[in-house]
Amino acid sequence: MRDIIDVRGASGAVYRFNLLREGRPLSPMGGNFLYAREAGERYEVVHVGECQNLLTGARALWNEAVRDHGATHLFTRLNITERVRAQEHADIVEAVRPPMNPASAEAGAA
């Protein structure tokens, strides 16, 4: 599987994420992150998140993602600008509709 994935948002913009390799520390910088599981030759995104500190925020729901959705990989994208992080997060969630994101659950119920 790949160490880098590109995720297309609803706007058509493409966002590049890097795989967090075992033994490597997460950055204390702000950014977006994805929890994903392998689905054949590709990854299926189960959660999209954004936080001011990837070191403390990117693993907040990891155990739930593994247990309930079979997550196997964590991908990150550094992005220190809070407004831009939030826009990218919303764009990706709208396009991908990951099962762990509240907006996707609401959209699925509508």
C-alpha positions, 0 to 999 in steps of 0.5 A: 500500500502507499505512504501517500494518498490524495483525497478529493473533496466535494469542491474538486480540490485534492488533498495529500495525506502522509501515512504515519509510520510505526515508531514515528512521532506525530507532529505537535503542529495543527493539521487534518488527519484520516483514519483509513482501512485497506479495501483491496488496492485502495484505502477507505476513509472511516474518519476525517478530523482536524486539530490544532495539535496532531500529537494530542488530537489525531489519536483521540478516536483511534481505538474506536475507529479500530474497534468499530470500523476496522481502521488500520492506518492513520494519515496526516496533513500539516496545516497550521491555519485553523480556518483552512483546516476547517474548510478542508475538513468540511470539503472532505467530509462532504465528498467522502462521508466517512461513517465516523463523522457526525455530518455523514451520519446526519446526511445518511439519515436524511 
